[in-house]
Amino acid sequence: MSATSTSTASAHAPGMRKNGKQWHEPRRAFRPTAGQSSYAKRVARESQAAEVKKRRIQAIKDKRAAKEEKERYEKMAEKMHKKRVERLKRREKRNKLLKS
């Protein structure tokens, strides 16, 4: 009786037809590049790329801040004397250094 139960169990295995003849293998997703690089290498490469991206974004932000500051001083120069604008620049630079 156990022999018949094993034969029926194997008959209903995936990929087997009812009459016991083999049918196609169960398909898996086609991933040709999967498993070629180790997880640690992948994580290191992604973290390095993230660091480069972070530096690039920071450089863009610094450039924008410098541009805004330059425009602000130009706007002040239209209203005030040149020497007073220079004095304010130096004072703000000192305050910025003291704060940081």
C-alpha positions as a LaTeX table, in Angstrom:
\begin{tabular}{lrrr}
\hline
Residue & $x$ (\AA) & $y$ (\AA) & $z$ (\AA) \\
\hline
Met1 & 0.00 & 0.00 & 0.00 \\
Ser2 & 2.89 & 2.37 & 0.68 \\
Ala3 & 4.27 & 1.71 & $-2.80$ \\
Thr4 & 1.05 & 2.92 & $-4.42$ \\
Ser5 & 0.92 & 6.04 & $-2.27$ \\
Thr6 & 4.47 & 7.01 & $-3.27$ \\
Ser7 & 3.73 & 6.48 & $-6.95$ \\
Thr8 & 0.64 & 8.72 & $-6.76$ \\
Ala9 & 2.61 & 11.35 & $-4.84$ \\
Ser10 & 5.31 & 11.38 & $-7.49$ \\
Ala11 & 2.66 & 11.51 & $-10.22$ \\
His12 & 1.40 & 14.83 & $-8.86$ \\
Ala13 & 4.87 & 16.34 & $-8.55$ \\
Pro14 & 5.30 & 19.60 & $-10.43$ \\
Gly15 & 6.32 & 18.99 & $-14.01$ \\
Met16 & 4.86 & 15.46 & $-14.15$ \\
Arg17 & 1.75 & 14.61 & $-16.12$ \\
Lys18 & $-0.95$ & 12.31 & $-14.80$ \\
Asn19 & 0.24 & 9.39 & $-16.88$ \\
Gly20 & 3.74 & 9.70 & $-15.38$ \\
Lys21 & 5.45 & 11.06 & $-18.49$ \\
Gln22 & 7.85 & 13.96 & $-17.92$ \\
Trp23 & 6.65 & 17.36 & $-19.09$ \\
His24 & 8.61 & 20.63 & $-19.19$ \\
Glu25 & 10.75 & 21.64 & $-16.23$ \\
Pro26 & 9.26 & 24.38 & $-14.03$ \\
Arg27 & 10.57 & 27.67 & $-15.37$ \\
Arg28 & 12.55 & 30.19 & $-13.37$ \\
Ala29 & 13.21 & 33.84 & $-14.14$ \\
Phe30 & 16.05 & 34.42 & $-16.61$ \\
Arg31 & 18.65 & 36.48 & $-14.79$ \\
Pro32 & 21.98 & 36.22 & $-16.61$ \\
Thr33 & 23.86 & 38.59 & $-14.28$ \\
Ala34 & 22.48 & 37.24 & $-11.00$ \\
Gly35 & 25.04 & 35.87 & $-8.60$ \\
Gln36 & 28.08 & 37.18 & $-10.46$ \\
Ser37 & 29.19 & 39.63 & $-7.79$ \\
Ser38 & 29.08 & 39.00 & $-4.09$ \\
Tyr39 & 26.72 & 40.92 & $-1.85$ \\
Ala40 & 29.57 & 42.61 & 0.03 \\
Lys41 & 31.11 & 43.89 & $-3.21$ \\
Arg42 & 27.75 & 45.13 & $-4.41$ \\
Val43 & 27.07 & 46.96 & $-1.14$ \\
Ala44 & 30.54 & 48.52 & $-1.19$ \\
Arg45 & 30.08 & 49.69 & $-4.78$ \\
Glu46 & 26.64 & 51.15 & $-4.05$ \\
Ser47 & 27.87 & 52.95 & $-0.92$ \\
Gln48 & 30.79 & 54.39 & $-2.89$ \\
Ala49 & 28.40 & 55.61 & $-5.61$ \\
Ala50 & 26.16 & 57.14 & $-2.93$ \\
Glu51 & 29.15 & 58.97 & $-1.44$ \\
Val52 & 30.12 & 60.39 & $-4.84$ \\
Lys53 & 26.52 & 61.48 & $-5.42$ \\
Lys54 & 26.40 & 63.10 & $-1.98$ \\
Arg55 & 29.63 & 65.04 & $-2.68$ \\
Arg56 & 28.32 & 66.20 & $-6.06$ \\
Ile57 & 25.04 & 67.39 & $-4.52$ \\
Gln58 & 26.95 & 69.22 & $-1.77$ \\
Ala59 & 29.16 & 70.94 & $-4.36$ \\
Ile60 & 26.05 & 72.11 & $-6.24$ \\
Lys61 & 24.52 & 73.43 & $-3.00$ \\
Asp62 & 27.74 & 75.28 & $-2.12$ \\
Lys63 & 27.89 & 76.88 & $-5.57$ \\
Arg64 & 24.27 & 78.00 & $-5.28$ \\
Ala65 & 24.88 & 79.48 & $-1.83$ \\
Ala66 & 27.96 & 81.36 & $-3.07$ \\
Lys67 & 26.02 & 82.67 & $-6.06$ \\
Glu68 & 23.14 & 83.86 & $-3.86$ \\
Glu69 & 25.58 & 85.57 & $-1.50$ \\
Lys70 & 27.34 & 87.27 & $-4.41$ \\
Glu71 & 24.01 & 88.51 & $-5.79$ \\
Arg72 & 23.04 & 89.77 & $-2.35$ \\
Tyr73 & 26.26 & 91.78 & $-2.03$ \\
Glu74 & 25.81 & 93.19 & $-5.54$ \\
Lys75 & 22.31 & 94.29 & $-4.59$ \\
Met76 & 23.70 & 95.92 & $-1.44$ \\
Ala77 & 26.42 & 97.63 & $-3.48$ \\
Glu78 & 23.76 & 99.34 & $-5.59$ \\
Lys79 & 22.31 & 100.97 & $-2.48$ \\
Met80 & 25.46 & 101.55 & $-0.35$ \\
His81 & 29.01 & 102.72 & $-0.77$ \\
Lys82 & 31.60 & 100.17 & $-1.84$ \\
Lys83 & 33.65 & 100.46 & 1.37 \\
Arg84 & 30.62 & 99.85 & 3.57 \\
Val85 & 29.72 & 96.71 & 1.59 \\
Glu86 & 33.30 & 95.44 & 2.00 \\
Arg87 & 33.11 & 96.11 & 5.74 \\
Leu88 & 29.82 & 94.19 & 6.02 \\
Lys89 & 31.34 & 91.29 & 4.07 \\
Arg90 & 34.25 & 91.07 & 6.48 \\
Arg91 & 31.96 & 91.30 & 9.51 \\
Glu92 & 29.67 & 88.54 & 8.22 \\
Lys93 & 32.67 & 86.36 & 7.43 \\
Arg94 & 33.97 & 86.81 & 10.99 \\
Asn95 & 30.56 & 85.98 & 12.46 \\
Lys96 & 30.26 & 82.91 & 10.27 \\
Leu97 & 33.67 & 81.67 & 11.44 \\
Leu98 & 32.76 & 82.30 & 15.09 \\
Lys99 & 29.49 & 80.38 & 14.76 \\
Ser100 & 31.08 & 77.32 & 13.20 \\
\hline
\end{tabular}
